[in-house]
Amino acid sequence: MRKLIVVLIIALIVFFIPGREQAYSWGFFAHKKINRMAVFTLPEEIMGFYKKHIEYISEHAVDPDRRRNAVADEAARHYIDIDHYGPHPFDSVPKYWKAAVKKYTEDTLKAYGIVPWHIEKMVYRLQEAFKNENLDLILHYSADIGHYIADAHVPLHTTENYNGQLTNQKGIHGFWESRIPELKSEGYDYWLGRAKYIEKPINKAWSAVKASHAAVDSVLKFEAELNAKYSLDKKYSFENRGNTMIKVYSIEYTEDYDKMLNGMVERRMREAIITVGSLWYTAWVNAGKPDLSRFENKDISDSLKRVHEKEQELWKAGKIAGAKGHDD
């Protein structure tokens, strides 16, 4: 617990550096939505616990992005440039971490992203937190694991061309994962049925990455086709965000791109939600199904509350900036 508090405090110190650009994976809005809706997929045995803490689970879904520049190796946990490993990467890259390290070295793996392996590690950490009945860690790991699972469901988190920088499509990363959900997600169908036990979390993590990567060609191809039909003044517009006027993809351009994708963003978001719920549930089952009613009258520790209060103060003061995912 002390180690966790120290890491969070160090993160706050590092974040207290002005001038960094903000860039979000899935967008802060979408990450919070994914964690929030995952709560409602849970079986009755644990839904009550998660519903009680739904605000924490939702608000802290973005913590991994906020600390990307503060914690060693954090950035690599959000993606995997699977195409770095050749034309048939899912045949080349070992499923399990030790075998992958033996084949490629740990430094190489971290250089090109480790999201599937980190998801497996996070499920184990959450399982241990349940076993030890550590409320702070249960909530902390639950929020974090939701973030990494969501990131694994983003096609551009699985390619070296993560922001279209290799195909003259710079900005497509935020366009796909932030602008589209921002404009369209209120109309998404969030009825997903119940979360299910996942026998092997590592298989589920790799399945998410594989499905995401299969969509990369379409993500890039359709945007390139649409771009050829639009003049710059129609492709972009300006909107007020707080006291700042910012350049964004126009509503018309976003609508047309979403139609070409045929609901891809919604499908990936839905799949992320049910996977988050399923892996929370899996960790609880693997921990021996501890009685969560014991936490009925408990809340997070005062020390963790103070860390989050300080974080919020800095955030509101504009001192905390999101780190750049894949340097996009």
Secondary structure by P-SEA (a helix, b strand, c coil): caaaaaaaaaaaaaacccbbbbbbcccaaaaaaaaaaaaaacccccaaaaaaaaaaaaaaccccccccccccccccccccccccccccccccccccaaaaaaaccaaaaaaaccaaaaaaaaaaaaaaaaaaccaaaaaaaaaaaaaaaaaaacccccccccccccccccaaaaaacccccccccccccccccbbbbbccaaaaaaaaaaaaaaaaaaaaaaaaaaaaaccccccccccccccbbbbcccaaaaaaaaaaacaaaaaaaaaaaaaaaaaaaaaaaaaccccccccccccccaaaaaaaaaaaaaaaaccccccccccc
